[in-house]
Amino acid sequence: MNFASDLATVTHGIQLAVAPVFLLTAVSGMIAAVAGRLARIIDRARFLENRLENGGVEEGRARRMYDELRELRHRGWLVNGCLALLTFCAILIGLTIVLLFLGETSDLPILKIATVSFLSGVFCFLLALLCFLAETLLATRLLKFAELPAQSVVLQLPGDMASNEAPAPASRT
């Protein structure tokens, strides 16, 4: 195996290898965001499980809590799949960086391997985005924006004090 001896070839190899680093940066940001979502899913599941284990939850409410736990489990699977794909993507992009550098600075014929590695990494990233989309759609499906609570709570605003008389303003003398 022969390595390049001139500085221009090594510099060009570094420039070529640095380009996929931008994708690697996006992947690391995505991993952080998705890991945060996983932490929230776990926290919510633990909260619901603790409430159910402590008892005192009416049957209808317990059923809804078990349904939510089932949805959280499904979301957890999607997030774990997303994290696995993102991690594999990062590994493939890192491998691409190494291969591009070696291909430019040595006589190893690894251009095809680098191409397959890079395209596989991009494919994993796209699949991870699909998992992320599915998880966010599931998460928003759980929300009940238009449903009213079981018991109506009436809030009394400062300008709306029909039952209580507002105190008279203090006079300045």
Secondary structure by P-SEA (a helix, b strand, c coil): ccccccaaaaaaaaaaaacaaaaaaaaaaaaaaaaaaaaaaaaaaaaaaaaaaaccccaaaaaaaaaaaaaaaaaaaaaaaaaaaaaaaaaaaaaaaaaaaaaaacccccaaaaaaaaaaaaaaaaaaaaaaaaaaaaaaaaccccccccbbbbbbccccccccccccccccc
